[in-house]
């Protein structure tokens, strides 16, 4: 299980840190051709990279654009990330 901590300064004058537990594994990768493109994938812990269980985002670091593969659902293959359609 992965614990993510999120700082939420709006919660109180002193700020607050929320701990969120996640049942997901996360992968990061840079595009093999264009190093300004970065991919982030999430899938249930223990999933194969070849399984159709990934939600994948493509981040363009030149302008900060973030797009999801397909509909943003957990139905993509991590190893196909560079050839997917992002919207």
N, C-alpha and C positions, 0 to 999 in steps of 0.2 A: 504494500500500500504506500502511496506517495502522499506526503503531507505538503501542501502548498501554503505559504503564508502571504497574506495580502494586507498591506498597510491601508487603513481606511481613516484618513484624518478627519472626515466628516462625522465620525461616530461620537467623538467627544472633544472637548477643548484640548485634551492631552493626546488625542489620537488613539487608535486601537489597532491591534494586529489580530486578524482572524486566521485561524488554522482550518484549512479545508482538507479533508481526506479524500483522496481520489483512487479509484480502482483502475486507473489508466496508466499505461506506459507511454512515454513521450520520446520521439526521435527528432533530431535536427540534422539537416544536410544542406550543403551549398550546391548549387547547380553545377554540373560538370563542364559546362561551356561558359555560362554567364555568371561570374562570381558575385554579381550584384543581386542575384536571386537566391533566396533562402527558403527552405521548406521545413515545416513543423508538422509532425504527424502524431496523432493520439489513437491508441487502441487499447482494448482490455489487456491487463497484465498477462503475459504469457503468450500473446498472439504472435504468430509467424509474420515476418515482413511480407510474405507472399499471400497472406490471407486477405479476403475481402471484408476487412473489419476496421479499416483505418479512416479517420477524418483527417484530411490533409489541407494545409494552408500554404500558399505561396506568398512570400513577402518580397517586395521589390524595395531594396534598401536605398535606391536613388531618390524615391519619392514617398516611401512609407506605405505604399499600397498593399493591402492584404486581401487576398482572394481565396475562396474555398474551392476545392475540386468538386465538380458536379454541384450537388445541392447542399454540401456541407454535412452530409450524413456520414455515419460510420459504415461505409460500403465501398471503400476504395482499397487499392493495393499499394503499399508503401514503395515497393520496388518499381512501380510504374509512375512514380511521382512526376518525373520530368516530361512525360508524354500525355498527361491528363489535361482535360479542359478545365480552366479556372474561370469563375465568374464572380 
